[in-house]
């Protein structure tokens, strides 16, 4: 498929023409179907995340600022803060999707893009095909942008951000659904990029816990995307082309490298929107291999918690330095605490919301397991993580009180292109999260969501996510 128009010069104008004019028919069905799964995964993660106190605090704040756009879990706010709150809920469990290319994870696009898309819904019907098209086009530019600004390994250690680029992807999705033409969309993308947060990975409070509440910055990006579009609609002028030149967006987000061709080459032919990943654990992706390896040795041993004598985690250096904290203060802190997460596994708690309830955070077994847990830096794994591929790996050694020993090594997180999972796995995960959130009849709703591209108006279909289901809200 070729571009159905003559490409202009300039990065922002060309991206905007692609985003505003590309018809749904130009998108491969496989890419559209992948974003059906991303949408399902994001909505389910947001439904469960919305039950936690931090999400409720954000939702309360958003409701105080206006109304008109529904919030997942109940209530409404203005478009900008609805996008912020819904993205925050989607990312709160750290169970939401990712963009993964050649095994390297880069951000959580679904949270920002879906939240921006939901913020565009108003009084008029929106077809499922139009909604999915806006998500795919937002993801395509989002994914190309983060690939184009990937820093060197040296710069990554100095400064890096997770979700700053997602303001542009969110703006594409929101602008497409608002019907902006190419010139106005170009201005909106430039404004959204200007509103991006500063890179913050190395300022997560790794050593001064608790971890920062905004962590991956998907919520500020969703807000910036919506705000950039609304400011353009209000007549404000942004930079002429924020992506161009030696002082462009790549430099603003701290990179020392920019590959502009990755932004525009092969548009409508090479689809990066399909390079998605689905998380199988509600935790930082860096430690997913540890959790999978531990699940494997637990299953092999069949040992209950009190028969665990010793656990050795072998991985890259940051796991020992940043993920060994044994006393998380809240759900976000817990997602970066292997003693807490592995205790939840050893106790057989269902992954998702049950790992982050007040009872789970206060479980005395975490302190007990921490005394049996040791961390070791594997030079090979450390090199793999510190290289350009940034691929997390791990090996877990489990020793039982009777002397039994079990070992497992994981070389890449499950759920990405290197180790994909099926649509059925995504549906099963979503059904569990929806049930945890108290949404009635999750299997029936999932069946309808799977056919969302055929729906004439998605608003009634997704309405159950915006009610206040009869499930506990933890305080």
C-alpha positions in Angstrom: 0.0 0.0 0.0 1.3 3.5 -0.9 0.4 6.8 0.6 -2.9 8.0 -0.9 -1.6 11.5 -1.2 1.6 13.3 -2.2 3.8 13.7 0.9 4.8 17.3 1.8 8.2 18.3 3.1 8.8 18.6 6.8 8.3 15.9 9.5 5.3 17.3 11.3 3.4 18.1 8.1 4.1 14.7 6.6 3.1 12.8 9.8 -0.1 14.9 10.1 -1.1 14.3 6.5 -0.6 10.6 7.1 -2.6 10.7 10.3 -5.4 12.8 9.0 -5.9 11.3 5.6 -5.0 7.6 5.8 -8.2 5.5 5.4 -9.0 2.5 7.5 -8.8 0.4 4.4 -5.0 1.1 4.2 -4.3 -0.5 7.5 -3.6 -4.2 7.5 -6.2 -6.3 9.2 -3.6 -7.9 11.4 -2.6 -4.5 12.7 -6.2 -3.5 13.4 -6.8 -6.8 15.2 -3.7 -6.3 17.3 -5.2 -3.0 18.5 -8.4 -4.7 19.4 -6.3 -6.7 21.9 -4.5 -3.5 23.0 -7.8 -1.8 23.6 -9.2 -4.8 25.6 -6.1 -5.1 27.6 -6.0 -1.3 28.4 -9.7 -1.1 29.4 -9.3 -4.2 31.7 -6.2 -2.8 33.3 -7.9 0.5 33.8 -11.0 -1.1 35.4 -8.9 -2.9 37.9 -6.5 0.0 38.5 -9.4 2.3 39.1 -10.3 0.5 42.4 -7.1 1.4 44.1 -6.7 4.5 46.4 -4.3 6.4 44.2 -6.6 6.1 41.2 -9.5 7.3 43.3 -7.5 10.3 44.5 -6.7 11.2 40.9 -10.3 10.7 39.8 -11.6 12.9 42.6 -9.2 15.6 41.5 -10.3 15.3 37.9 -14.0 15.5 38.8 -13.3 18.7 40.7 -12.0 20.3 37.5 -14.9 19.9 35.2 -17.3 17.4 33.7 -18.4 15.9 30.4 -16.1 13.0 29.7 -16.6 9.7 31.6 -14.0 8.4 34.0 -13.3 4.7 34.3 -14.9 3.6 37.6 -17.4 6.4 37.7 -17.9 10.2 37.3 -16.7 12.6 34.6 -14.3 15.4 34.0 -13.2 17.7 31.2 -11.3 16.1 28.3 -7.8 16.9 29.4 -8.1 15.6 33.0 -10.4 12.7 31.9 -7.5 11.6 29.7 -5.1 12.1 32.6 -7.2 10.1 35.1 -8.1 7.3 32.7 -4.4 6.8 31.6 -3.3 6.9 35.2 -5.8 4.1 36.0 -4.7 2.1 33.0 -1.1 2.2 34.0 -1.5 2.0 37.8 -1.1 -1.8 38.1 1.8 -1.7 35.7 0.0 -4.5 33.9 -0.7 -2.6 30.7 0.7 -3.1 27.2 4.0 -2.0 25.7 5.7 -1.2 22.5 8.5 -3.8 21.9 10.8 -3.8 18.9 13.6 -6.3 18.5 13.1 -7.3 22.1 13.5 -3.8 23.5 10.6 -2.4 25.5 9.7 1.3 24.9 6.8 2.8 26.8 3.1 1.9 27.4 1.3 3.3 24.4 -2.2 1.9 25.1 -2.7 3.9 28.3 -2.1 7.2 26.7 -3.7 6.5 23.3 -6.9 4.8 24.6 -7.4 7.5 27.2 -7.0 10.2 24.6 -9.5 8.4 22.3 -12.0 8.1 25.1 -11.6 11.8 25.8 -12.8 12.5 22.2 -16.1 10.7 22.7 -19.0 13.1 23.0 -22.7 13.2 22.1 -22.3 11.8 18.6 -21.9 8.1 17.7 -18.3 6.8 17.0 -18.0 3.6 15.0 -15.6 0.9 16.3 -13.7 1.1 13.0 -13.1 4.8 13.3 -12.0 4.4 16.9 -9.6 1.6 16.1 -8.2 3.6 13.1 -7.4 6.5 15.4 -5.7 4.2 17.8 -3.6 2.5 15.1 -2.5 5.8 13.5 -1.6 7.2 16.9 0.3 4.1 17.7 2.1 4.2 14.4 3.5 7.7 14.9 4.0 7.0 18.6 6.1 3.9 17.9 8.1 5.5 15.1 8.9 8.5 17.2 10.3 6.6 20.2 12.4 4.4 17.8 13.7 7.5 16.0 15.0 9.1 19.3 16.6 6.1 20.9 19.7 7.2 22.8 23.1 5.5 23.0 23.7 3.2 25.9 25.9 5.9 27.5 23.1 8.6 27.2 20.5 6.1 28.5 22.5 5.9 31.8 22.6 9.7 31.9 19.0 10.7 31.1 16.0 8.9 29.8 12.2 9.0 29.9 9.6 6.3 29.4 6.4 8.0 28.1 7.3 11.5 27.0 6.9 10.7 23.3 3.4 9.4 23.9 2.0 13.0 24.0 2.4 13.0 20.3 0.7 9.6 19.8 -2.1 10.7 22.0 -2.6 13.9 20.1 -2.8 11.9 16.8 -5.6 9.7 18.2 -7.5 12.6 19.7 -7.1 14.8 16.7 -8.2 12.1 14.2 -11.4 11.5 16.2 -12.0 15.3 16.4 -11.7 15.5 12.6 -8.7 17.8 12.3 -7.2 18.3 8.9 -3.5 18.0 8.2 -2.4 21.7 8.8 -4.3 22.0 12.1 -3.1 18.5 13.2 0.4 19.5 12.4 0.1 22.5 14.8 -1.5 20.2 17.4 1.3 17.7 17.3 3.9 20.5 17.7 1.9 21.9 20.7 1.5 18.4 22.3 5.3 17.7 21.9 6.0 21.1 23.5 3.8 20.1 26.5 5.7 16.9 27.1 7.1 16.2 30.6 10.9 16.1 31.1 12.6 12.7 31.1 12.5 11.2 34.5 13.6 7.5 34.6 16.6 8.2 36.8 14.5 10.3 39.2 12.0 7.6 40.2 13.0 7.7 43.9 14.8 4.4 43.4 16.8 5.0 46.6 14.4 7.3 48.5 11.2 5.3 48.4 8.3 5.4 47.7 8.5 5.4 43.9 7.0 8.5 42.2 3.3 8.3 41.6 3.5 9.3 37.9 6.3 6.7 37.1 5.9 6.0 33.4 4.3 9.4 32.7 1.6 8.0 30.5 -1.0 10.2 32.2 0.8 13.5 31.6 1.3 12.4 28.0 -2.4 11.7 27.5 -3.2 15.1 29.0 -0.6 16.9 26.8 -1.9 15.2 23.7 -5.5 16.3 24.3 -4.4 19.7 25.5 -2.2 20.2 22.4 -5.2 19.5 20.1 -7.6 21.6 22.1 -5.1 24.5 22.1 -4.8 24.2 18.3 -8.6 24.3 18.0 -8.6 27.4 20.1 -6.2 29.1 17.7 -2.9 28.9 19.5 0.3 28.5 17.5 2.9 25.9 18.3 6.5 25.5 16.9 6.7 25.3 13.1 8.2 21.8 13.3 9.3 20.6 16.7 10.9 17.4 15.3 13.4 19.0 13.0 17.0 20.0 13.4 19.7 19.8 16.0 17.5 21.4 18.7 14.5 19.2 17.9 12.2 17.1 20.1 14.9 14.4 20.2 17.3 16.8 22.0 14.5 18.1 24.2 13.9 14.6 25.6 17.6 14.1 26.3 18.7 11.9 23.4 22.0 12.1 21.6 20.7 10.4 18.5 17.9 11.0 16.0 17.0 9.0 12.9 14.4 11.1 11.1 13.9 8.6 8.3 12.3 6.2 10.9 9.5 8.7 11.3 8.4 8.8 7.7 10.0 6.1 5.6 7.5 3.4 4.5 4.4 5.1 6.0 1.4 3.1 5.0 3.7 0.2 4.0 5.8 -0.7 7.1 3.5 -0.8 10.1 5.2 -0.4 13.5 1.8 -0.1 15.2 1.7 -3.9 15.2 4.8 -4.3 17.3 3.0 -4.5 20.6 3.6 -6.4 23.8 1.2 -7.6 26.4 2.4 -7.9 30.0 1.9 -11.1 31.9 2.8 -9.7 35.4 1.6 -6.5 37.1 5.1 -5.2 37.7 8.0 -3.4 36.0 9.0 -5.1 32.8 12.6 -5.2 33.9 11.7 -7.9 36.5 9.2 -9.9 34.5 11.8 -12.6 33.8 12.5 -13.0 37.5 8.7 -13.4 38.2 8.3 -15.9 35.4 11.3 -17.9 36.5 10.0 -17.9 40.1 6.6 -19.1 39.0 8.2 -21.9 37.1 10.3 -23.2 40.0 7.4 -22.8 42.3 5.2 -25.0 40.0 8.0 -27.5 39.6 8.6 -27.9 43.3 4.9 -27.7 44.4 6.3 -26.4 47.7 4.2 -24.2 50.0 5.6 -20.9 51.4 6.9 -22.4 54.6 9.1 -25.0 52.7 11.1 -22.3 50.9 14.6 -22.1 52.4 16.4 -19.9 50.0 15.8 -18.0 46.7 18.7 -16.7 44.6 17.9 -14.1 41.9 20.6 -13.8 39.2 20.0 -10.8 36.8 21.4 -7.4 35.7 22.8 -5.0 38.3 19.7 -2.7 38.6 17.6 -5.6 39.9 19.6 -5.9 43.0 20.1 -2.1 43.3 16.5 -1.0 42.7 14.1 -3.9 43.0 15.1 -5.5 46.3 13.2 -3.0 48.5 11.2 -5.1 51.0 8.6 -2.7 52.5 6.5 -1.0 49.7 4.3 1.9 50.8 1.7 1.6 48.1 0.7 -0.2 44.9 3.2 1.7 42.7 6.0 1.1 45.2 5.1 -2.6 45.3 5.5 -3.0 41.5 9.2 -2.3 42.0 9.6 -4.6 45.0 10.6 -8.2 44.3 10.2 -9.3 47.9 6.6 -8.2 47.8 5.8 -9.5 44.3 7.4 -12.9 44.9 5.6 -13.3 48.2 2.3 -12.8 46.3 3.4 -15.5 43.9 4.4 -17.9 46.7 1.1 -17.3 48.5 -0.8 -18.1 45.3 -2.6 -14.7 45.0 -4.1 -14.1 41.6 -2.1 -11.6 39.6 -3.6 -8.1 39.3 -5.6 -6.2 41.9 -5.1 -8.8 44.7 -1.4 -8.1 44.7 -1.9 -4.5 45.7 -4.8 -4.4 48.2 -4.0 -3.1 51.7 -4.0 -6.6 53.1 -1.4 -7.7 50.4 0.8 -4.7 51.2 0.7 -5.5 54.9 1.3 -9.3 54.6 3.9 -10.3 57.2 5.2 -13.0 54.8 7.0 -10.4 52.7 9.5 -9.7 55.5 10.0 -13.4 56.0 10.6 -14.1 52.4 13.0 -11.1 52.2 15.3 -12.9 54.6 15.5 -15.9 52.3 16.1 -13.9 49.2 19.5 -12.9 47.7 20.4 -11.0 44.6 23.4 -11.6 42.3 24.5 -9.7 39.2 25.1 -11.9 36.2 27.8 -10.2 34.0 26.2 -11.6 30.8 22.7 -10.4 31.7 24.0 -7.1 32.8 25.7 -6.5 29.5 22.5 -7.5 27.6 20.5 -4.9 29.6 23.1 -2.1 29.4 23.6 -2.6 25.6 21.5 -1.1 22.9 19.0 -3.9 23.1 18.1 -3.3 26.8 16.8 -6.8 27.2 16.0 -8.0 30.8 16.9 -11.6 31.6 17.0 -13.6 34.9 17.7 -16.9 36.5 16.1 -18.0 39.8 17.5 -20.8 42.0 15.0 -22.2 44.6 16.2 -24.3 47.5 13.7 -26.1 49.8 14.0 -26.9 53.4 14.4 -30.6 52.6 17.3 -29.8 50.3 15.4 -29.9 47.0 16.7 -27.6 44.3 15.0 -26.1 41.3 16.4 -23.6 38.7 14.9 -21.7 35.7 16.4 -19.1 33.3 14.3 -16.7 31.3 16.0 -14.8 28.4 13.2 -12.3 27.4 9.9 -11.2 28.9 6.8 -13.2 27.9 4.3 -11.3 25.8 6.5 -9.6 23.2 7.5 -10.5 19.7 10.3 -12.8 20.9 7.8 -14.7 23.0 4.3 -13.8 21.9 1.1 -14.8 23.6 -2.2 -15.7 22.0 -5.4 -13.6 21.8 -6.9 -16.2 24.1 -4.3 -15.4 26.7 -5.0 -11.7 26.5 -8.8 -12.3 26.8 -8.2 -14.5 29.8 -6.1 -11.9 31.5 -8.7 -9.2 30.7 -11.5 -11.4 32.1 -9.7 -11.8 35.4 -9.0 -8.1 35.7 -12.6 -7.2 34.9 -13.9 -9.7 37.4 -11.5 -8.2 40.0 -13.0 -4.8 39.2 -16.5 -6.0 39.7 -17.6 -5.6 36.1 -20.5 -8.0 35.5 -20.4 -10.7 32.8 -16.9 -10.1 31.7 -16.8 -13.0 29.2 -19.9 -11.7 27.4 -18.5 -8.2 27.3 -15.2 -9.5 25.9 -17.0 -11.3 23.1 -18.6 -8.0 22.1 -15.3 -6.1 22.4 -13.6 -8.6 20.1 -16.0 -7.5 17.3 -15.7 -3.8 18.1 -14.7 -3.0 14.5 -18.2 -3.9 13.4 -20.0 -1.7 16.0 -21.8 1.4 14.8 -21.4 3.2 18.1 -18.9 2.1 20.7 -20.3 4.2 23.5 -22.9 1.7 24.8 -20.4 -1.1 24.4 -17.8 0.4 26.6 -20.3 1.9 29.1 -19.7 -0.8 31.7 -16.2 0.5 32.3 -17.5 3.9 33.3 -20.0 2.7 35.9 -19.3 2.1 39.6 -19.5 -1.6 39.9 -20.3 -3.4 43.1 -16.8 -4.3 44.1 -14.6 -3.1 47.1 -12.9 0.2 46.8 -9.8 0.1 49.0 -9.0 2.9 51.3 
